[in-house]
Amino acid sequence: MNKQWILQLAGDIGDKYGKETRDRIFGNIDSMENSPESISAWFNSFSKGLDELNDKTFLQQMMANRCPCGGNYETDGRAMKDIYERSNTLAEFVDALKKWNIDKYGDYDIVEFRDNVLFMTKPLGESSGTGSCGKGCHCWLAMHTNKTVSDIFCYCCTIGHTGRPFKVAFGDDIEMKFIESIICGGKACVMTVQIPEKR
C-alpha cells in the first residue's frame, strides 16, 4: 500500500484548503489497513470528500500530477517523439506507435485512431479487486470500491500515467481528455490524445 502517495495528496489538499479539510477528507492515513474492506471504506470517504470540495479543475490536475505508478515516462516520451518525427503522416505514426506499444508492453491496451484523435483504452483487468464497481480496475486503491465515483480520481491513471509520455513527446500544451473509466460506470478506461498535425 503506497501511503506515501496518499500523504502527498493530503499535503496538496492541506496547502490549499487547510488542515481541517485535509483531516476530514483523509482521516487517519496511518490507521488504514491493507484489507479490501478497509481500503474500500477509506476510498469511498476520500472520493466523496474530493467531490464535496467542488473544485474539479484543481483536483483533476492534482491527481494527474501525483500519479504514483511506475513507468519510464521520459524514455517512452522520447521514443514516441522519435516515431512521430520519422512518420510521414499521422496514420503512419499511429501504426508505428501501436507496434512499439505491443513490442514493449504486450498486446493489452487498445490504441485506435479515429477522426484525427488517438483513443487509448485500457480494458477490464484481471485484478483481485472485490468491489462491484471496482472489479477490473487496475488501481490498487479503487479496485475494491462498491460505489461509482466522479472522474476526479481517474485523472491519475488516464491523464497522469498514460498521458505523461505524450507530454514528454509533444509538450505541456498537448490536448488530452478523459472519456470514461470502470469506476465511473464505464466499460473500460478511455482517454483521447489530440496528436499535432504533421507538417
PLY file of the C-alpha trace (Angstrom):
ply
format ascii 1.0
element vertex 199
property float x
property float y
property float z
element edge 198
property int vertex1
property int vertex2
end_header
0.00 0.00 0.00
1.52 3.31 -1.10
0.71 5.55 1.86
3.48 7.97 0.85
1.49 8.88 -2.25
-1.66 9.40 -0.17
0.31 11.67 2.17
1.42 13.75 -0.84
-2.21 14.18 -1.92
-3.12 15.10 1.65
-0.35 17.71 1.62
-1.73 19.24 -1.58
-5.22 19.45 -0.07
-3.87 20.83 3.21
-1.86 23.51 1.40
-4.92 24.75 -0.49
-7.80 24.13 1.92
-6.21 23.89 5.37
-5.63 21.19 7.97
-9.28 20.77 8.97
-10.35 19.96 5.41
-7.32 17.72 4.91
-8.15 15.73 8.05
-11.83 15.45 7.14
-11.06 14.02 3.67
-8.08 11.81 4.52
-8.80 10.77 8.10
-6.04 8.87 9.87
-3.94 7.55 7.00
-1.69 5.58 9.34
-4.62 3.55 10.65
-5.75 2.43 7.19
-5.37 -1.34 6.99
-4.29 -3.29 3.93
-7.56 -5.17 3.53
-10.25 -4.85 0.82
-12.84 -3.69 3.37
-10.62 -1.04 4.92
-9.34 0.25 1.58
-12.86 0.37 0.11
-14.26 2.31 3.08
-11.35 4.76 3.02
-11.56 5.22 -0.77
-15.30 5.88 -0.69
-14.87 8.53 2.02
-11.88 10.05 0.21
-13.59 10.28 -3.21
-16.75 11.73 -1.63
-14.62 14.34 0.17
-12.96 15.39 -3.08
-16.34 15.79 -4.76
-17.60 17.95 -1.90
-14.77 20.43 -2.48
-16.39 21.29 -5.83
-13.04 22.20 -7.41
-12.71 19.70 -10.26
-10.09 21.52 -12.30
-7.61 21.74 -9.40
-8.34 18.21 -8.19
-8.09 16.61 -11.64
-4.73 18.31 -12.17
-3.57 17.24 -8.69
-4.43 13.61 -9.42
-2.73 13.69 -12.84
0.41 15.31 -11.45
0.69 12.98 -8.46
0.33 9.63 -10.28
2.47 7.16 -8.29
2.56 4.36 -10.85
5.95 3.37 -12.15
6.89 3.98 -15.72
9.66 5.19 -17.97
7.87 8.39 -18.93
10.92 10.21 -20.22
12.21 7.21 -22.20
8.78 6.37 -23.58
8.08 10.00 -24.45
11.37 10.32 -26.34
10.60 7.08 -28.22
7.15 8.43 -29.16
8.68 11.69 -30.37
11.19 9.78 -32.48
8.43 7.64 -34.00
6.42 10.79 -34.74
9.36 12.56 -36.39
10.13 9.52 -38.58
6.50 9.17 -39.70
5.20 10.92 -42.82
1.55 11.00 -41.75
-0.45 10.75 -38.53
-1.84 7.38 -39.65
1.72 6.10 -40.15
2.66 7.42 -36.71
-0.29 5.62 -35.09
0.56 2.33 -36.81
4.17 2.59 -35.67
3.05 3.62 -32.16
0.78 0.56 -31.92
3.63 -1.74 -32.93
6.03 -0.09 -30.47
3.44 -0.31 -27.68
2.81 -4.03 -28.33
6.53 -4.81 -28.58
7.23 -3.04 -25.29
4.13 -3.72 -23.19
2.29 -6.56 -24.92
-0.97 -6.66 -26.80
-3.11 -5.34 -23.99
-4.00 -1.66 -24.27
-6.06 -0.73 -27.31
-4.73 2.12 -29.47
-7.14 3.47 -32.10
-7.08 6.47 -34.42
-10.50 7.98 -35.15
-11.19 11.34 -36.80
-7.60 12.50 -36.16
-7.88 11.68 -32.46
-5.93 8.93 -30.71
-8.05 6.80 -28.37
-6.15 4.98 -25.63
-8.22 2.24 -23.98
-7.30 0.08 -21.00
-9.82 -2.78 -20.88
-11.00 -4.54 -17.73
-8.09 -6.10 -15.92
-7.93 -9.46 -14.24
-7.27 -7.88 -10.87
-8.00 -9.31 -7.47
-10.47 -6.49 -6.90
-13.57 -7.39 -4.97
-15.70 -4.28 -5.36
-18.81 -4.41 -7.52
-17.78 -1.14 -9.22
-14.01 -1.50 -8.94
-13.53 -5.07 -10.11
-11.39 -4.95 -13.22
-9.86 -1.58 -12.28
-6.05 -1.59 -12.39
-5.67 0.69 -9.35
-4.89 -0.98 -6.01
-6.86 1.76 -4.22
-10.01 1.77 -6.35
-10.41 -1.90 -7.26
-12.35 -2.70 -4.09
-14.96 0.06 -4.31
-18.64 -0.77 -4.41
-19.69 2.73 -5.48
-19.26 4.62 -8.73
-17.27 7.83 -8.33
-16.75 11.04 -10.25
-13.94 11.27 -12.80
-11.59 13.20 -10.46
-9.72 10.16 -9.17
-9.27 8.62 -12.64
-7.16 11.51 -13.90
-4.35 9.78 -12.02
-4.25 6.76 -14.33
-5.50 8.29 -17.58
-4.10 11.80 -17.95
-1.35 11.11 -15.40
0.05 7.64 -16.08
-0.99 7.05 -19.70
-0.71 10.68 -20.75
2.65 11.60 -19.26
4.77 10.16 -22.11
2.70 12.18 -24.59
3.53 15.34 -22.63
7.22 14.44 -22.84
6.88 13.86 -26.59
4.72 16.84 -27.52
4.92 19.33 -24.66
2.51 20.54 -21.99
0.08 22.05 -24.49
-0.99 18.70 -25.93
-4.75 18.20 -25.58
-5.76 15.10 -23.63
-9.26 14.24 -22.45
-10.68 11.75 -20.00
-13.61 9.88 -21.62
-14.69 7.12 -19.22
-13.46 4.67 -16.63
-14.57 1.48 -14.94
-15.15 3.06 -11.52
-17.16 5.88 -13.10
-19.54 3.33 -14.58
-17.80 2.84 -17.94
-16.95 -0.40 -19.70
-13.23 0.41 -19.87
-10.80 3.23 -19.07
-10.57 5.54 -22.08
-8.77 8.80 -22.81
-8.05 10.70 -26.01
-4.95 12.48 -27.22
-5.03 15.13 -29.95
-1.79 14.47 -31.83
-0.31 17.53 -33.61
-0.80 17.51 -37.39
2.22 16.54 -39.46
3.61 19.47 -41.47
0 1
1 2
2 3
3 4
4 5
5 6
6 7
7 8
8 9
9 10
10 11
11 12
12 13
13 14
14 15
15 16
16 17
17 18
18 19
19 20
20 21
21 22
22 23
23 24
24 25
25 26
26 27
27 28
28 29
29 30
30 31
31 32
32 33
33 34
34 35
35 36
36 37
37 38
38 39
39 40
40 41
41 42
42 43
43 44
44 45
45 46
46 47
47 48
48 49
49 50
50 51
51 52
52 53
53 54
54 55
55 56
56 57
57 58
58 59
59 60
60 61
61 62
62 63
63 64
64 65
65 66
66 67
67 68
68 69
69 70
70 71
71 72
72 73
73 74
74 75
75 76
76 77
77 78
78 79
79 80
80 81
81 82
82 83
83 84
84 85
85 86
86 87
87 88
88 89
89 90
90 91
91 92
92 93
93 94
94 95
95 96
96 97
97 98
98 99
99 100
100 101
101 102
102 103
103 104
104 105
105 106
106 107
107 108
108 109
109 110
110 111
111 112
112 113
113 114
114 115
115 116
116 117
117 118
118 119
119 120
120 121
121 122
122 123
123 124
124 125
125 126
126 127
127 128
128 129
129 130
130 131
131 132
132 133
133 134
134 135
135 136
136 137
137 138
138 139
139 140
140 141
141 142
142 143
143 144
144 145
145 146
146 147
147 148
148 149
149 150
150 151
151 152
152 153
153 154
154 155
155 156
156 157
157 158
158 159
159 160
160 161
161 162
162 163
163 164
164 165
165 166
166 167
167 168
168 169
169 170
170 171
171 172
172 173
173 174
174 175
175 176
176 177
177 178
178 179
179 180
180 181
181 182
182 183
183 184
184 185
185 186
186 187
187 188
188 189
189 190
190 191
191 192
192 193
193 194
194 195
195 196
196 197
197 198
